[in-house]
Amino acid sequence: MSLQPQATVTGEEREHGLRLLVLEAAFSGGTAALTTGVILTAFALHLGASNVMVGVLASVPFLTQLVQLPAIGMVERWRTRKRIAVLTSLAGRAMLGVMAALAFFAGTGPLLIFLVAQLILCGLGAIGACAWNAWMRDLAPEERLGAVFARRSIWLTGISLVLGLAAALALDLTPAGSFGRDLVFAGMFAAGCVTGLVSARIVAAMPEPLMPPATGPIRLLELLRQPLGDLNFARLLVFVASWQFAVNFATPFFTVFIVRQLHFNISFVMVLSVVSQVANILALRLWGTLSDRFANKSVLAVCAPAYILAIVAMIGASQIGDRSLVKLWLVLLHGVMGATIAGVTLTSTNIALKLSPKGSATAYVATNALVTAIAAGLAPILGGLLAQVFAVRQFEVIVRWTEPGGSFVLPVVLAQWDFYFLIAGLIGTYAIHRLSLVEEHGEIERREMMGQVLAEARRTIRNISSVAGLRAATDLPVSLLRDARLRKRLRRAQEAKARRRRPTS
């Protein structure tokens, strides 16, 4: 099996490569499901990590994306994107085996080794991602980007769903601090190592189109000057920076918030993760279809505000006294966040690819990744450092309604992680404003996009529903009341016109 690019990629080879792209997601998704996100944070807490260490570990996957700066020159100089992607994947994912061995230890030493292994894994992954993104830009047809990556994302989310349920069950059956819990974490990271190596093997079988010949010596500053000098792409970068900072200021600490402030166990956090993934799967095809039919920005204009509102609404979990209601509220919010982040992730990647010139997308894609890395990497570190500041502070608002028969008091108390969610909401609002300045061909207004979302939802329900009443209900237009008023006005106008035409006696 050759790791060299091909001068000519036939249509059959391209289609085979796209099928492998979707299949590979099953294995890379397995690696991610077992070694990142909630599992990574839970493992860090298992090893005795502080809030600062949790923030640092959450920032590593982003800050290591800065390695893409020299990786641009590497890709442009060697021009063998598949070789770079495969070799870095093999070397980096071997670190998961080291992490698996750390599950039986605790303390500062194992945490530092864990941090170094994570740095190596993510650093090599960043180099591979630089080559991978530019490779995929040339392999996948532009008009099918949304559909192809939506199918791939469905596989990624589906595997995460299945393995998330298994992880939740395993963690629920093993008490915290027990040897059984050690075995569970070791098994997760060992399995993630194996699936990661299989993923690299599949990637090696995909065809790579030959890059155009280099026009001269590669200079990194010159490569970066082009995307930074592109006004529309620069506007996108401002949105990406503010959005990533807003999201990653709060979301890495969801697990800490739920476990330490709300006092739920890790298995419930995994259940919430599964809920989010189910919503993600159900929404992905919808967002992929709409992004191809209209524009990525139009989808973002719907998904981004909804996601930010859900983050702010996490404050409600600390205000509700009933534990059952808190669980229900968290499940609802994670469902909303799962559905909307599916659209944000898919379309933010696609819009960066779409605004990148074909054949020379490496610098554009890598610059987008660098901006993401800096913003998303600094946010959780700042969050971890501020944890102690917010831990000893509290903001209280008393809402009181008084009447002759008595009074009603509604106290709102913001404490510790609640501040994070509020700050994230404010920064996210600014990010959404910056998105409105980006221009993309085919975009439509948010209200019209919401109509398209509801239309697609009704169409899906009609296709899956066997209940005649439900089918009839979904056939009703969204603007039913408005249309009814218009028909009534039209009928009155026609009656008045008919009366005027009647001969007078």
Phi and psi in degrees as a GROMACS rama.xvg file:
@    title "Ramachandran Plot"
@    xaxis  label "Phi"
@    yaxis  label "Psi"
@TYPE xy
-88.9904  142.975  SER-2
-100.549  9.62458  LEU-3
-86.3679  150.309  GLN-4
-70.5286  159.87  PRO-5
-107.967  136.34  GLN-6
-65.2067  -33.5956  ALA-7
-133.619  129.437  THR-8
-114.5  114.553  VAL-9
-71.6687  164.61  THR-10
-60.6893  -38.7403  GLY-11
-65.5638  -41.5395  GLU-12
-66.0249  -37.7537  GLU-13
-64.1022  -44.8841  ARG-14
-64.1004  -39.1984  GLU-15
-62.481  -42.2848  HIS-16
-63.321  -38.3518  GLY-17
-67.9936  -35.4024  LEU-18
-65.8793  -40.4104  ARG-19
-66.0372  -33.3493  LEU-20
-59.7581  -40.7024  LEU-21
-72.4632  -41.5055  VAL-22
-63.4204  -40.7854  LEU-23
-58.8567  -29.7908  GLU-24
-60.4605  -29.4509  ALA-25
-62.971  -36.099  ALA-26
-87.8988  -43.1579  PHE-27
-66.5321  -32.0693  SER-28
-65.7424  -35.9516  GLY-29
-63.9318  -41.8116  GLY-30
-61.6097  -47.4199  THR-31
-64.4823  -41.0459  ALA-32
-63.6809  -34.0725  ALA-33
-93.4378  -10.6762  LEU-34
-134.011  1.47636  THR-35
-129.711  -179.694  THR-36
62.6801  -128.362  GLY-37
-62.0405  -39.6057  VAL-38
-62.5673  -43.4659  ILE-39
-61.905  -45.9663  LEU-40
-65.0492  -43.2907  THR-41
-62.641  -39.0309  ALA-42
-66.031  -40.1989  PHE-43
-62.9994  -43.0714  ALA-44
-63.7128  -35.7499  LEU-45
-62.259  -34.9915  HIS-46
-83.4091  -4.20174  LEU-47
95.926  28.3229  GLY-48
-71.6215  144.966  ALA-49
-86.3516  176.115  SER-50
-61.3609  -37.5994  ASN-51
-64.3094  -43.3969  VAL-52
-65.748  -37.3513  MET-53
-60.8438  -43.2069  VAL-54
-63.9493  -41.1856  GLY-55
-64.8469  -45.6232  VAL-56
-62.7209  -36.9202  LEU-57
-68.6864  -27.468  ALA-58
-83.4892  -21.4945  SER-59
-56.6738  -47.8048  VAL-60
-59.4491  -24.8582  PRO-61
-89.7003  -47.611  PHE-62
-64.9848  -31.4106  LEU-63
-69.3098  -13.0335  THR-64
-65.3011  -15.2219  GLN-65
-62.9039  -20.3747  LEU-66
-64.574  -16.4954  VAL-67
-65.0262  -19.7343  GLN-68
-60.9948  -56.3244  LEU-69
-69.0399  -24.07  PRO-70
-65.824  -29.4932  ALA-71
-58.9052  -49.5448  ILE-72
-62.0316  -36.8002  GLY-73
-62.849  -46.1104  MET-74
-65.1098  -45.7513  VAL-75
-67.9121  -30.324  GLU-76
-81.3531  -46.3213  ARG-77
-84.4316  -33.0392  TRP-78
57.4529  32.7533  ARG-79
-126.602  79.9674  THR-80
-67.4988  -37.6128  ARG-81
-65.4966  -43.6025  LYS-82
-58.9757  -44.8098  ARG-83
-63.1846  -45.7846  ILE-84
-63.275  -42.5039  ALA-85
-71.156  -47.4682  VAL-86
-66.8432  -40.608  LEU-87
-67.2254  -33.5356  THR-88
-65.8971  -44.0199  SER-89
-62.1794  -47.1379  LEU-90
-68.7907  -42.2407  ALA-91
-68.037  -42.9774  GLY-92
-73.725  -13.3174  ARG-93
-63.9276  -24.532  ALA-94
-65.6694  -21.5856  MET-95
-65.2957  -29.6804  LEU-96
-64.6464  -38.6399  GLY-97
-63.8603  -43.4584  VAL-98
-63.1106  -36.6015  MET-99
-59.673  -38.8677  ALA-100
-68.5713  -25.2991  ALA-101
-74.0682  -12.6493  LEU-102
-61.1332  -21.5084  ALA-103
-93.181  7.85008  PHE-104
-128.622  169.434  PHE-105
-152.773  158.559  ALA-106
117.562  -175.489  GLY-107
-65.8145  -43.9009  THR-108
-57.7115  -56.4983  GLY-109
-58.5085  -35.6731  PRO-110
-65.324  -38.986  LEU-111
-68.2592  -39.6155  LEU-112
-63.9464  -41.4349  ILE-113
-59.7049  -42.166  PHE-114
-63.9617  -43.6982  LEU-115
-63.8413  -44.0808  VAL-116
-61.8853  -39.196  ALA-117
-65.5227  -37.8685  GLN-118
-63.0005  -44.7252  LEU-119
-64.66  -46.8181  ILE-120
-58.1296  -49.892  LEU-121
-74.4258  -33.3463  CYS-122
-64.7495  -47.4981  GLY-123
-66.7182  -34.7839  LEU-124
-63.9936  -34.3313  GLY-125
-66.8073  -40.2062  ALA-126
-63.3198  -45.3081  ILE-127
-63.7385  -36.3122  GLY-128
-66.1932  -35.2286  ALA-129
-60.4194  -46.3687  CYS-130
-69.2174  -40.2712  ALA-131
-62.2563  -47.2419  TRP-132
-63.3081  -44.1046  ASN-133
-65.7444  -36.3976  ALA-134
-64.3395  -47.5817  TRP-135
-64.7082  -31.1812  MET-136
-61.8152  -34.4716  ARG-137
-89.6737  -20.9698  ASP-138
-85.5315  -45.2415  LEU-139
-85.2631  129.964  ALA-140
-61.073  139.886  PRO-141
-59.4104  -39.5073  GLU-142
-72.5443  -8.44828  GLU-143
-116.838  9.52349  ARG-144
-55.69  -48.4169  LEU-145
-61.978  -45.5211  GLY-146
-66.9281  -44.4099  ALA-147
-63.8201  -49.1899  VAL-148
-75.9398  -21.3556  PHE-149
-68.0697  -43.8361  ALA-150
-62.3006  -41.162  ARG-151
-62.9229  -42.795  ARG-152
-65.7326  -33.5025  SER-153
-62.5537  -43.4477  ILE-154
-62.5749  -46.1451  TRP-155
-57.5143  -45.9175  LEU-156
-71.9732  -36.4697  THR-157
-62.5076  -44.616  GLY-158
-64.1415  -41.3475  ILE-159
-61.7804  -35.5018  SER-160
-63.8496  -50.6563  LEU-161
-63.2766  -48.7946  VAL-162
-70.0816  -29.4708  LEU-163
-64.6182  -41.2519  GLY-164
-63.0461  -42.4202  LEU-165
-63.9712  -41.6393  ALA-166
-65.1235  -41.635  ALA-167
-60.7538  -42.6187  ALA-168
-64.4127  -44.5698  LEU-169
-63.7787  -42.3812  ALA-170
-69.2924  -32.3805  LEU-171
-70.1037  -29.6431  ASP-172
-84.8142  -10.0754  LEU-173
-119.54  123.403  THR-174
-64.7909  148.932  PRO-175
-61.1386  135.525  ALA-176
82.9637  -1.38368  GLY-177
-85.6653  165.396  SER-178
-66.4385  -32.3026  PHE-179
-61.7932  -39.1301  GLY-180
-65.7144  -37.164  ARG-181
-58.1039  -45.8831  ASP-182
-64.2914  -37.857  LEU-183
-62.7238  -48.9577  VAL-184
-65.6635  -39.5437  PHE-185
-62.2557  -42.6084  ALA-186
-63.98  -39.2562  GLY-187
-60.7632  -49.5765  MET-188
-71.8619  -32.7322  PHE-189
-65.9376  -43.8682  ALA-190
-64.6427  -37.8279  ALA-191
-62.8731  -35.3426  GLY-192
-63.5723  -44.7921  CYS-193
-65.0216  -48.5576  VAL-194
-64.522  -31.7521  THR-195
-65.5203  -39.713  GLY-196
-68.8063  -37.6132  LEU-197
-64.4226  -38.8722  VAL-198
-58.1692  -43.9895  SER-199
-62.7536  -36.4224  ALA-200
-64.3029  -39.7199  ARG-201
-68.4111  -41.0681  ILE-202
-58.9598  -36.9598  VAL-203
-63.6559  -21.1821  ALA-204
-89.3338  -4.53609  ALA-205
-84.9973  144.722  MET-206
-77.3436  146.164  PRO-207
-119.387  117.26  GLU-208
-64.1792  143.167  PRO-209
-67.5847  131.933  LEU-210
-71.3401  150.462  MET-211
-60.3032  150.425  PRO-212
-58.5736  144.935  PRO-213
-66.2785  139.063  ALA-214
-82.7018  -10.9534  THR-215
169.065  -167.265  GLY-216
-58.3179  140.995  PRO-217
-87.4908  121.325  ILE-218
-122.577  121.534  ARG-219
-60.0725  -42.279  LEU-220
-63.0401  -35.8133  LEU-221
-69.7819  -37.1101  GLU-222
-63.4186  -40.9774  LEU-223
-76.5788  -23.9511  LEU-224
-63.8771  -34.5203  ARG-225
-64.892  -53.2124  GLN-226
-65.9786  -35.3865  PRO-227
-71.4485  -26.2649  LEU-228
-84.6365  -9.34144  GLY-229
-82.5576  107.98  ASP-230
-57.2308  -44.975  LEU-231
-67.0746  -40.8395  ASN-232
-68.957  -34.7659  PHE-233
-63.3592  -37.566  ALA-234
-62.9051  -39.5324  ARG-235
-62.0268  -39.0183  LEU-236
-64.5173  -36.0683  LEU-237
-64.9238  -42.2695  VAL-238
-61.305  -46.9327  PHE-239
-59.1491  -44.3957  VAL-240
-62.9006  -50.0108  ALA-241
-68.0484  -37.4007  SER-242
-65.2919  -48.4405  TRP-243
-63.8053  -36.7802  GLN-244
-66.0485  -43.2414  PHE-245
-60.9864  -48.5236  ALA-246
-67.54  -44.8285  VAL-247
-85.2321  -2.02652  ASN-248
-74.046  -28.8161  PHE-249
-114.141  -47.1802  ALA-250
-61.758  -32.2224  THR-251
-61.9193  -17.8988  PRO-252
-102.95  8.65662  PHE-253
-56.0961  -46.5963  PHE-254
-61.8529  -44.5317  THR-255
-62.821  -42.3825  VAL-256
-60.1798  -46.6592  PHE-257
-72.0917  -36.3425  ILE-258
-81.2617  -46.1849  VAL-259
-92.2886  -36.6984  ARG-260
-91.1324  -40.0205  GLN-261
-92.2231  -13.8653  LEU-262
65.0569  38.8876  HIS-263
-95.7891  161.985  PHE-264
-90.0025  170.264  ASN-265
-62.9141  -34.6143  ILE-266
-62.6731  -35.0496  SER-267
-67.7372  -36.0905  PHE-268
-61.3937  -39.9748  VAL-269
-66.0333  -36.8549  MET-270
-62.0724  -42.34  VAL-271
-61.8819  -38.3369  LEU-272
-63.2758  -39.5403  SER-273
-64.8744  -42.7628  VAL-274
-58.0781  -44.4099  VAL-275
-61.7486  -40.0178  SER-276
-70.0559  -37.5354  GLN-277
-61.3947  -47.4762  VAL-278
-61.2826  -36.3452  ALA-279
-61.1803  -46.5866  ASN-280
-62.8345  -45.4112  ILE-281
-64.514  -29.0472  LEU-282
-93.9021  -20.566  ALA-283
-59.7704  -47.8612  LEU-284
-62.8319  -37.5294  ARG-285
-59.835  -49.4619  LEU-286
-65.9417  -38.8299  TRP-287
-61.619  -43.4392  GLY-288
-63.2536  -46.7148  THR-289
-68.4358  -35.678  LEU-290
-67.8735  -35.2615  SER-291
-72.9  -36.71  ASP-292
-76.3117  -37.0074  ARG-293
-116.928  -98.2299  PHE-294
-155.673  154.344  ALA-295
-64.4507  -36.9145  ASN-296
-63.6714  -35.5249  LYS-297
-64.0503  -39.287  SER-298
-68.3855  -41.875  VAL-299
-60.3457  -36.9328  LEU-300
-65.316  -19.2099  ALA-301
-95.124  -46.1053  VAL-302
-72.9631  -42.557  CYS-303
-61.112  -49.5549  ALA-304
-61.5348  -38.1605  PRO-305
-64.4071  -39.2514  ALA-306
-66.6128  -43.1507  TYR-307
-63.8513  -41.4996  ILE-308
-61.2223  -37.4036  LEU-309
-66.3362  -37.7613  ALA-310
-63.0142  -46.9851  ILE-311
-61.7825  -36.9433  VAL-312
-67.9664  -12.0328  ALA-313
-60.5283  -23.7323  MET-314
-56.8722  -33.9493  ILE-315
-59.0755  -26.8334  GLY-316
-64.1915  -30.8989  ALA-317
-87.7065  -5.98913  SER-318
-97.6606  -20.3456  GLN-319
-86.7862  131.583  ILE-320
-84.1539  -33.6745  GLY-321
-75.5852  122.838  ASP-322
-64.3787  -35.9837  ARG-323
-66.4099  -40.6333  SER-324
-66.8477  -35.7898  LEU-325
-61.9926  -44.4026  VAL-326
-60.7657  -45.6837  LYS-327
-61.1994  -41.759  LEU-328
-63.1677  -43.8594  TRP-329
-65.8506  -39.3054  LEU-330
-62.5044  -44.0865  VAL-331
-61.1282  -47.2688  LEU-332
-64.7265  -39.3975  LEU-333
-68.8077  -30.5246  HIS-334
-64.7948  -44.4867  GLY-335
-63.9301  -45.3323  VAL-336
-65.4949  -37.6368  MET-337
-64.0243  -42.576  GLY-338
-68.5946  -41.939  ALA-339
-78.7724  -34.8894  THR-340
-68.9932  -23.6893  ILE-341
-60.3658  -44.9725  ALA-342
-68.9715  -39.8174  GLY-343
-64.1908  -48.1819  VAL-344
-63.3958  -46.8768  THR-345
-63.112  -49.9068  LEU-346
-78.5721  -30.5643  THR-347
-67.5957  -34.8248  SER-348
-69.5214  -45.4466  THR-349
-65.2489  -38.2596  ASN-350
-69.077  -34.2421  ILE-351
-65.9007  -41.3149  ALA-352
-66.7571  -40.6253  LEU-353
-66.8509  -35.4163  LYS-354
-85.1205  1.60083  LEU-355
-94.3786  136.302  SER-356
-63.6404  132.868  PRO-357
-66.7267  137.218  LYS-358
92.9667  -20.4278  GLY-359
-139.943  42.2218  SER-360
-83.3909  -8.88048  ALA-361
-55.4899  -49.5762  THR-362
-65.1429  -40.814  ALA-363
-64.5055  -49.7738  TYR-364
-63.8326  -42.3036  VAL-365
-68.715  -37.2209  ALA-366
-63.4171  -41.55  THR-367
-60.1498  -41.6722  ASN-368
-67.392  -35.9003  ALA-369
-66.4464  -43.1782  LEU-370
-62.7518  -43.3511  VAL-371
-58.7319  -42.9541  THR-372
-62.0973  -47.4406  ALA-373
-65.3843  -48.5302  ILE-374
-67.1209  -49.3028  ALA-375
-72.7421  -24.7543  ALA-376
-78.8689  -38.6393  GLY-377
-73.9598  -31.7788  LEU-378
-59.3714  -52.8672  ALA-379
-69.186  -28.3287  PRO-380
-65.0752  -46.9246  ILE-381
-60.4512  -40.5421  LEU-382
-61.45  -43.0289  GLY-383
-65.0073  -38.5272  GLY-384
-69.3867  -31.005  LEU-385
-85.9114  -3.77931  LEU-386
-56.7617  -44.2967  ALA-387
-70.2596  -30.558  GLN-388
-64.3914  -48.5109  VAL-389
-75.0146  -22.5894  PHE-390
-65.1652  -27.2331  ALA-391
-108.092  16.0461  VAL-392
-125.591  152.605  ARG-393
-149.758  139.604  GLN-394
-121.95  125.55  PHE-395
-124.951  133.496  GLU-396
-124.486  128.64  VAL-397
-107.043  119.128  ILE-398
-102.324  117.31  VAL-399
-124.486  129.398  ARG-400
-115.873  121.405  TRP-401
-118.627  135.289  THR-402
-142.154  169.967  GLU-403
-55.0901  -32.6107  PRO-404
-83.9749  -3.30906  GLY-405
149.199  -161.777  GLY-406
-145.273  156.523  SER-407
-124.157  129.293  PHE-408
-119.409  128.839  VAL-409
-122.759  98.7638  LEU-410
-82.7069  136.189  PRO-411
-118.71  115.507  VAL-412
-118.653  119.019  VAL-413
-98.6492  124.902  LEU-414
-143.83  142.53  ALA-415
51.0559  -106.223  GLN-416
-73.1197  -16.8602  TRP-417
-59.4593  -35.9245  ASP-418
-61.9315  -35.9961  PHE-419
-61.8153  -44.6422  TYR-420
-66.2413  -37.6976  PHE-421
-68.3014  -43.9683  LEU-422
-63.3353  -42.1636  ILE-423
-59.7497  -38.446  ALA-424
-64.3326  -40.4682  GLY-425
-66.0711  -44.9247  LEU-426
-68.38  -37.6722  ILE-427
-62.7053  -35.1599  GLY-428
-62.8952  -41.2732  THR-429
-63.8632  -40.5629  TYR-430
-60.7313  -41.5649  ALA-431
-64.0889  -36.8725  ILE-432
-61.7543  -42.6902  HIS-433
-64.9669  -32.6892  ARG-434
-61.7021  -34.4014  LEU-435
-63.9124  -18.0609  SER-436
-87.4495  -12.2484  LEU-437
-79.1979  136.963  VAL-438
-104.424  132.178  GLU-439
-141.822  134.42  GLU-440
-63.1366  131.097  HIS-441
94.9782  1.57237  GLY-442
-70.2294  150.865  GLU-443
-128.78  168.558  ILE-444
-67.407  154.949  GLU-445
-59.6764  -40.2415  ARG-446
-63.5015  -42.2028  ARG-447
-66.6448  -37.9929  GLU-448
-64.7251  -38.685  MET-449
-61.3552  -38.5326  MET-450
-61.8018  -39.8832  GLY-451
-66.8982  -38.2918  GLN-452
-61.5955  -46.567  VAL-453
-65.6361  -36.8894  LEU-454
-64.7458  -43.4546  ALA-455
-64.6609  -38.3417  GLU-456
-64.2676  -42.8407  ALA-457
-63.9283  -39.4574  ARG-458
-63.6752  -40.669  ARG-459
-64.5082  -42.7574  THR-460
-63.8813  -39.86  ILE-461
-62.2469  -35.7304  ARG-462
-72.4925  -30.6489  ASN-463
-103.462  -10.7301  ILE-464
-89.0104  137.335  SER-465
-106.693  6.48162  SER-466
-97.8006  118.384  VAL-467
-59.3007  -39.8795  ALA-468
-63.2338  -39.2705  GLY-469
-67.1739  -40.022  LEU-470
-58.959  -45.4806  ARG-471
-63.1137  -38.9985  ALA-472
-64.8986  -38.6509  ALA-473
-73.6849  -15.8706  THR-474
-78.2937  -12.5438  ASP-475
-69.3888  136.653  LEU-476
-69.9383  155.457  PRO-477
-64.393  -36.3245  VAL-478
-94.5131  43.2066  SER-479
-58.4954  -48.9248  LEU-480
-65.0786  -41.9788  LEU-481
-63.0173  -44.7331  ARG-482
-63.627  -36.5586  ASP-483
-63.1443  -41.6165  ALA-484
-64.0645  -40.5725  ARG-485
-63.4114  -42.3891  LEU-486
-64.7423  -37.3949  ARG-487
-65.3825  -42.2897  LYS-488
-63.9321  -41.9659  ARG-489
-62.8111  -42.4215  LEU-490
-62.9017  -41.4804  ARG-491
-64.8278  -40.545  ARG-492
-64.1189  -40.2154  ALA-493
-66.655  -39.7744  GLN-494
-64.7176  -40.8379  GLU-495
-64.5036  -40.6668  ALA-496
-64.1742  -39.924  LYS-497
-65.1212  -37.855  ALA-498
-65.3075  -38.6197  ARG-499
-65.7095  -30.5226  ARG-500
-80.5042  -15.6367  ARG-501
-67.1981  135.714  ARG-502
-69.392  140.314  PRO-503
-82.4679  140.172  THR-504
